[in-house]
Amino acid sequence: MKQQGVIALLMASSLTVGCVPEQSTVKNDQATAKGENLNSNAKTNNADNQVLTLLDFESSSLPDVVVVENGLAKPIHKTQNQAGVTSGNQALSIQFLAKENYKSSISFKPKTPWDWSELGDFSLAMDISNPLDESTHIFGQVFDKKGQTHTRSVVIPKRSSNTYYIELKGHDLTLETGIRSNPPSWQSDDQQFIWRWGTKQLDVSAISAVKLSVTSLLNDKPLIIDNLRLIKNPPVDGNYLANLVDEFGQSTRTDFKQKIDSLAELNQVSQQELASLDGQLMPDRSKFGGWKTGPKLQATGFFRTEKIGDTWTLVDPEGYLFFSHGIANVRMANTSTMTGVDFKRGIVARAADDVTPEDSKGLNGVSVEAQQSAYVSSALRRDMFSWLPSYDDPLARHYGYRREVHSGALDKGETYSFYQANLQRKYGDNFIEQWRDVTVDRMINWGFTSFGNWIDPMFYHLDRFAYFANGWIIGDFKKVSSGADYWSPLPDPFDPVFRERAAATVAVIADEVKQNPWCIGIFIDNEKSWGMTGSHEGRYGVVIHTLGRSSQDSPTKAVFSQLMKDKYGDIRQLSEAWQQPITSWQAFDAGIATQDFTPAQLQDFALLLETYAAEYFKIVKQEVKKKLPNHLYMGARFADWGMTPEIVSAAAKHVDVMSYNFYKEGLHAKHWQFLKDVDMPSIIGEFHVGATDTGLLNPGLVHAQSQQDRANMYSDYMNTVIPNDYFVGAHWFQYTDSPLTGRAYDGENYNVGFVSVTDTPYQEIVEATKSIMRDIYPNKYGHLVAK
C-alpha cells in the first residue's frame, strides 16, 4: 500500500500544455494510432527523455480531461501559492469537500485511452503540496479499458510539498513476497503510494482514467497538484527485501523513539511501564465498567440493550449505562510471520470436526521429527530476517506452522512470532500469565470499558474486564458465491449441515463462556462478502450466481426456485416479468443466466437475497440463544465493502446488536442515515489508523503521518461515534502491530497496534484514549440525565 514522488496524477488527452519536443520516447505516429497524442502533448524534462510531462497546468482554464466529484478545482498562479507550483507558473488546486458526501474525487479521463505500452518499466508521478496544518490521506487509482483497477493510497503530511509516485510496470509488481506493501525497490526521497488492492498488471496500452480521492472526510481538505508525469523506474536495489527485520522483530532500516536496541533496554522500558499500572478503574465506573454516577436501570445480571428516548445504550449487569470501547484481537494467533521454511514430514492434518480456522489458532508448533526435515521453501522470505533462533534456542518455542494461508508467497510453512519471543524476554518462561494480567491492567488504566472481538479465552474468567466471545462456522456444508468472495465463499444456510456446524461452534463458545456475566455478547463470523452496492451485479451477486446453478446441487437455489414458483405459478408470467425466454420450471431449476435486469426482476432479486441472508442470521441466532440465552448476539461484523440494504434488513430481524467494521477517518452523517430506518443498537467492530514513522512498511487502512497524528485521528474518529444515538460502542483493531514482514495468514504488515512488536505501548495514542475515556459517559449519555 505505498510508493514514490512529488509529480502529479493528472493527465491530458488533447491538451496544449507546453511546447512539443522535437524528439520523444514514443513516436508521435504510434501514439496517435494507439492513444490520444500523449507525446504530442508531452515534453521531455531531462536530456535522456526519461520523463514525459502529461499535464503541467499552465493553461488558464481546467483541462477538459478533469472530472471533479464533490470538490472544487482551479488553476492557481505562483504568486497565490509559491510552495504548490513546482514547475512553470501554475498548478492545480483541488478542494475535497466533506459537506454533502463521504467521498470526494478528481479524475483525469482521456477521450481515447492512453497507450503507455512502449515505456518499459515506469511509474506515474506527481508533485503534491498540502497547505493545511493536518495530514490528508488520499487514494490513487489507475483504470484500464478492461475495467481493471490498480489502487494505492498515501498520506500527504501537513504543510508539506513532495513528489509521489505509483509504479505501474516494474520488478516489484511481478513479485509475490507475502507482504501487503513491500519497501521501495529503489532508494529515493520521493514517496511511494502504498499498495491497497486491485490488479498489479494493468493493460498499460489502454489506460482509461486516473483518479485521486478521499473518503469520509470530517472537514474540507485542499491539495495542490503539479507536474503530472511518467518517469522511468531507476535500477532496482537488489537487496531491497533482504535483512528487513532485527532480532526484536523491528525494522533494521529505521531509527525511531520507541526502538529497542538491547535486552537491557527492553526490560528497563517494561519495568517503567509496569510501575505506572495500578489496575484502578476510572472514578465514575461501576464494577463492570458502566456509568456508576449516571442513571441506573433494571439490573438483570447480564449485559443487555435498551433505548432511552432516541438513544440506544448497552446496560451492564448491575443496571448502569454502558458504552463498549476497547481493543480487538488480543491474542497470539495473528502475531506470527512466514519464515520461508517448510518440512518434508511430520505435519498433522486438520481434524474434520475442527471449529477454529487456521489463522485463529495459536502458533501450532511442530514436532522435533518435523524440524529434522526442515528445508528452505522460499529463500526470498528467509532472507528477510537478520536473525532467527536455532531450534535448540530457548526462544525457538515461538516457532509455529500454518497449514493453509489466505494469500502470500507460500501456501503453507513455518512461522515465527517475534512478539511472543519479546514477551518471554520481558517476563520469563511463564510470560503468558503475566502478559494476560498486564494486558488487563493496561485496558483499565487506559480507560477502556471492554475488549472487542477475537479475545483469547484465557481472559474470560478473570472477572475483571468485560469482553465479547467469538466463533466461526466452518465445515463441509455447501457454499454460495457473491462473485467477489474475498475471504471465502458464503455458507449455504439451507444446507442442514450448516445448522449442525453452527451448533458445534456455539457449543464450544458456550463451554468457554459458561454463562459468565462479564461476557457482553457473541460475534459469529466476520466480514463476509454478502455483496456490494454500486451495480446490480455487485448488489445481487449471491442471487445471480445462485440462479445459474442447479436446484439439485444448491439448497439455496432450490429455495429460490420455490419462492418464484409460489409467486408466479406459470413460468410464462415469470418469463414476461423478467423479459427472458425461460421455457419451463425445469429449465429454471437447471440454472439460468440473467442480464438486462427489469424492475420486476430486481424486486425479486431483493426478495431472494433477503430470504437467503435471513436464514443465515436466523439459524445462528437460534443456536446462540439455545446455549447462551443471557448473552447478546452481535452479528457478523459487516465490512463497508461487503453489505447491501437487503443484508442489513435481514440481520436486523435477528441480531441483538448490529456490527460494522468501518475503516475511514470518521462517521460521515450522510453515509449513516440508514441507521434511523434500521433503528437498532449498533457497534463499530473495527477501525484503526497507522503510520510508518516506527519502521512499519504499511500504516494500515487509514494513514497518518506520525504517531501523534494517528492519536489525533483516533480522537477525531471517536468524536464522530460518541454523539450518534445508535452506536453503543467502537472497537479498535488491533492490540499489537502486525509483523513487519506480514502476518502469516495474508501478509498484513500494519502499524495499527496500541503496542509495538516489543510490547511497548505507543504513548501518544494511549494518552489520547485516556482523554476520550475520562469523559466518555457524560459526553455520550449526559443528555439523558438532563431529561
Sequence and secondary structure as in RCSB ss.txt:
>XXXX:A:sequence
MKQQGVIALLMASSLTVGCVPEQSTVKNDQATAKGENLNSNAKTNNADNQVLTLLDFESSSLPDVVVVENGLAKP
IHKTQNQAGVTSGNQALSIQFLAKENYKSSISFKPKTPWDWSELGDFSLAMDISNPLDESTHIFGQVFDKKGQTH
TRSVVIPKRSSNTYYIELKGHDLTLETGIRSNPPSWQSDDQQFIWRWGTKQLDVSAISAVKLSVTSLLNDKPLII
DNLRLIKNPPVDGNYLANLVDEFGQSTRTDFKQKIDSLAELNQVSQQELASLDGQLMPDRSKFGGWKTGPKLQAT
GFFRTEKIGDTWTLVDPEGYLFFSHGIANVRMANTSTMTGVDFKRGIVARAADDVTPEDSKGLNGVSVEAQQSAY
VSSALRRDMFSWLPSYDDPLARHYGYRREVHSGALDKGETYSFYQANLQRKYGDNFIEQWRDVTVDRMINWGFTS
FGNWIDPMFYHLDRFAYFANGWIIGDFKKVSSGADYWSPLPDPFDPVFRERAAATVAVIADEVKQNPWCIGIFID
NEKSWGMTGSHEGRYGVVIHTLGRSSQDSPTKAVFSQLMKDKYGDIRQLSEAWQQPITSWQAFDAGIATQDFTPA
QLQDFALLLETYAAEYFKIVKQEVKKKLPNHLYMGARFADWGMTPEIVSAAAKHVDVMSYNFYKEGLHAKHWQFL
KDVDMPSIIGEFHVGATDTGLLNPGLVHAQSQQDRANMYSDYMNTVIPNDYFVGAHWFQYTDSPLTGRAYDGENY
NVGFVSVTDTPYQEIVEATKSIMRDIYPNKYGHLVAK
>XXXX:A:secstr
 B  BBS S   SS   S   SS SS HHHHHHHSS TTTT  B STT  EEEEE   SSS  TTEEEESEEEEE
EETTT GGG  SSSEEEEEEE  SS SEEEEEE  SS B  TTS SEEEEEEEEE SSS EEEEEEEEETTS EE
EEEEEE TTEEEEEEEEEESGGGG   S SS   SS  SSEEBEEEEE SS  TTSEEEEEEEEES SS EEEEE
EEEEEEE     TTTTSS B TTS BSS   TT   SHHHHHHHHHHHHTT      TTB TTSSBTTS B    
SS EEEEETTEEEEE TTSBEE EEEEE BSSTT  EE SEEESS      TT  S GGGS      HHHHTTEE
ES HHHHTTBS    TTSGGGGGEEEES  SSSS SSEEEE HHHHHHHHHH TTHHHHHHHHHHHHHHHHT  B
  SSB GGGTTSSSSBEEEEE   SS  EE  S  SSS EE TTSHHHHHHHHHHHHHHHHHHTT TTEEEEEES
       TTSHHHHTHHHHHHHTS TTT HHHHHHHHHHHHHHSSHHHHHHHHT     HHHHHH     S  HH
HHHHHHHHHHHHHHHHHHHHHHHHHHH TTSEE    EETTS  HHHHHHHHTT SSEEEE  SSS  TTTTTHH
HHH   EEEEEE  B STTS SB  SSB SSHHHHHHHHHHHHHHHTT TTEEEEEEE SB   TT  TTT   B
   SB TTS B HHHHHHHHHHHHTHHHHHHHHHHH 
